[in-house]
Amino acid sequence: MSTAGDAPALAGQGGDRHRVRAALARYFARFDEGEVIRWAFRGLLIGAIGVLALDLNDMTRANRTGSARVPTEVTAPMLPPAVITRDGEAPVTVDPRDHVTGDEERLRLPITFTLEPGGVLSATGFVDVGARKRFAEELQQRGEYVRSVALNSPGGSLDDAIAISRLIRERGLATRVEDGAFCASSCPLMLAGGVARRVGEKAAVGVHQFYAISGAPVEPEQAMADAQVTTARISRHLSEMGVDPALWLHALDTPPRALYYLTMDEMRGFGLTTDQSLAASQ
């Protein structure tokens, strides 16, 4: 509760506030109203930019810390484990991976084509998108010297592998997988293109399920439809090349990060090879 003695003090405070308001009014009266609003907007904008900069800095630090803990890329082994290794009904005692002598780092690079003595076109590396074009260009330049294609590939692009296989058949070329070489995933589809097909006793030939690399989520129904279309396409191609499409049943049972390694008897039985082996024919 205030008393009579407090009245002069309160009156003084009221006068001070009045003088401050009057001074502010005179100060702002010097400026155009639109200019004041513009400066106020600029201040808000500068403040918002400052907040965003701080948030971005925090996010950058968090991402750097997170990337040190969690790898951003996972690379599948070049020679994945065999899901089944059987020769008819008898277990195979030798793992086909034991004989592979190729450089894994070289196999991870895009496929290259090199003409070797004897008319052998060496195809080494993974089948990248665009490989069919380079293969066609190679045949255009050196096709008259090429007699066979030696495959050493972990596979890759399905479209390019089938296109290369068809070019091999159109040119009447033979295909082979030498001892120590690796032919997996889409590579056996290229092997099927040869008019004559040979595989070394110490080569590794394997198949597995195909999968699409996409960052967008796919509905289960669409994924099932895509898998059926891909399977039908592969089966049709193998049949056209004179290979029993039943070979691909092994691929359908095998996850993408594993391989079903085909035995020599299986390759002969399915017609993937037309000769006993490279060793027997040389």
Solvent accessible surface area in square Angstrom, and as a share of the most:
residue,aa,sasa,rsa
1,M,235,1.05
2,S,70,0.45
3,T,91,0.53
4,A,95,0.74
5,G,63,0.61
6,D,59,0.31
7,A,55,0.42
8,P,96,0.61
9,A,61,0.47
10,L,97,0.48
11,A,71,0.55
12,G,38,0.36
13,Q,95,0.42
14,G,27,0.26
15,G,24,0.23
16,D,67,0.35
17,R,137,0.50
18,H,117,0.52
19,R,146,0.53
20,V,90,0.51
21,R,146,0.53
22,A,32,0.25
23,A,45,0.35
24,L,94,0.47
25,A,64,0.49
26,R,158,0.58
27,Y,104,0.40
28,F,107,0.44
29,A,81,0.63
30,R,177,0.65
31,F,89,0.37
32,D,96,0.50
33,E,133,0.60
34,G,26,0.25
35,E,51,0.23
36,V,58,0.33
37,I,108,0.55
38,R,119,0.43
39,W,154,0.54
40,A,59,0.46
41,F,131,0.55
42,R,97,0.35
43,G,42,0.40
44,L,137,0.68
45,L,90,0.45
46,I,121,0.61
47,G,42,0.40
48,A,50,0.39
49,I,99,0.50
50,G,33,0.32
51,V,88,0.51
52,L,120,0.60
53,A,56,0.43
54,L,122,0.60
55,D,68,0.35
56,L,115,0.57
57,N,74,0.38
58,D,72,0.37
59,M,116,0.52
60,T,46,0.27
61,R,127,0.46
62,A,63,0.49
63,N,101,0.52
64,R,169,0.62
65,T,77,0.45
66,G,20,0.20
67,S,64,0.42
68,A,91,0.70
69,R,172,0.63
70,V,96,0.55
71,P,96,0.60
72,T,130,0.76
73,E,137,0.62
74,V,108,0.62
75,T,82,0.48
76,A,37,0.28
77,P,79,0.50
78,M,17,0.07
79,L,36,0.18
80,P,12,0.07
81,P,73,0.46
82,A,27,0.21
83,V,72,0.42
84,I,67,0.34
85,T,45,0.26
86,R,94,0.34
87,D,55,0.29
88,G,55,0.53
89,E,146,0.65
90,A,59,0.46
91,P,98,0.62
92,V,51,0.29
93,T,136,0.79
94,V,76,0.44
95,D,40,0.21
96,P,24,0.15
97,R,68,0.25
98,D,105,0.54
99,H,57,0.25
100,V,24,0.14
101,T,116,0.68
102,G,26,0.25
103,D,90,0.46
104,E,70,0.31
105,E,118,0.53
106,R,68,0.25
107,L,2,0.01
108,R,77,0.28
109,L,97,0.48
110,P,61,0.38
111,I,0,0.00
112,T,65,0.38
113,F,26,0.11
114,T,73,0.42
115,L,57,0.29
116,E,71,0.32
117,P,122,0.76
118,G,72,0.70
119,G,12,0.11
120,V,25,0.14
121,L,0,0.00
122,S,25,0.16
123,A,1,0.01
124,T,26,0.15
125,G,0,0.00
126,F,66,0.28
127,V,1,0.01
128,D,23,0.12
129,V,130,0.75
130,G,28,0.27
131,A,0,0.00
132,R,98,0.36
133,K,133,0.56
134,R,84,0.31
135,F,0,0.00
136,A,38,0.30
137,E,80,0.36
138,E,24,0.11
139,L,4,0.02
140,Q,141,0.63
141,Q,123,0.55
142,R,98,0.36
143,G,13,0.13
144,E,128,0.57
145,Y,128,0.49
146,V,3,0.02
147,R,153,0.56
148,S,9,0.06
149,V,1,0.00
150,A,11,0.09
151,L,2,0.01
152,N,30,0.16
153,S,0,0.00
154,P,25,0.15
155,G,3,0.03
156,G,33,0.32
157,S,23,0.15
158,L,28,0.14
159,D,62,0.32
160,D,1,0.00
161,A,0,0.00
162,I,7,0.04
163,A,25,0.19
164,I,1,0.01
165,S,0,0.00
166,R,94,0.34
167,L,42,0.21
168,I,0,0.00
169,R,68,0.25
170,E,132,0.59
171,R,109,0.40
172,G,42,0.41
173,L,10,0.05
174,A,26,0.20
175,T,1,0.01
176,R,39,0.14
177,V,0,0.00
178,E,61,0.27
179,D,75,0.39
180,G,8,0.07
181,A,8,0.07
182,F,1,0.00
183,C,0,0.00
184,A,2,0.02
185,S,11,0.07
186,S,0,0.00
187,C,0,0.00
188,P,1,0.01
189,L,0,0.00
190,M,1,0.00
191,L,0,0.00
192,A,0,0.00
193,G,0,0.00
194,G,0,0.00
195,V,78,0.45
196,A,32,0.25
197,R,12,0.04
198,R,75,0.27
199,V,0,0.00
200,G,0,0.00
201,E,93,0.42
202,K,108,0.46
203,A,11,0.09
204,A,0,0.00
205,V,2,0.01
206,G,0,0.00
207,V,0,0.00
208,H,20,0.09
209,Q,60,0.26
210,F,52,0.21
211,Y,132,0.50
212,A,94,0.73
213,I,159,0.81
214,S,73,0.47
215,G,90,0.86
216,A,65,0.50
217,P,133,0.84
218,V,80,0.46
219,E,120,0.54
220,P,99,0.62
221,E,130,0.58
222,Q,96,0.42
223,A,49,0.38
224,M,121,0.54
225,A,43,0.33
226,D,67,0.35
227,A,54,0.42
228,Q,112,0.50
229,V,103,0.59
230,T,38,0.22
231,T,35,0.20
232,A,47,0.36
233,R,89,0.32
234,I,1,0.00
235,S,30,0.19
236,R,140,0.51
237,H,1,0.00
238,L,2,0.01
239,S,64,0.41
240,E,89,0.40
241,M,14,0.06
242,G,55,0.53
243,V,3,0.02
244,D,63,0.33
245,P,48,0.30
246,A,38,0.29
247,L,1,0.01
248,W,6,0.02
249,L,108,0.54
250,H,44,0.20
251,A,0,0.00
252,L,73,0.36
253,D,106,0.55
254,T,1,0.01
255,P,67,0.42
256,P,43,0.27
257,R,137,0.50
258,A,11,0.09
259,L,4,0.02
260,Y,7,0.03
261,Y,4,0.01
262,L,10,0.05
263,T,21,0.12
264,M,30,0.14
265,D,72,0.37
266,E,30,0.14
267,M,4,0.02
268,R,77,0.28
269,G,66,0.64
270,F,36,0.15
271,G,20,0.19
272,L,1,0.00
273,T,6,0.04
274,T,71,0.41
275,D,44,0.23
276,Q,115,0.51
277,S,2,0.01
278,L,4,0.02
279,A,59,0.46
280,A,74,0.57
281,S,52,0.34
282,Q,144,0.64
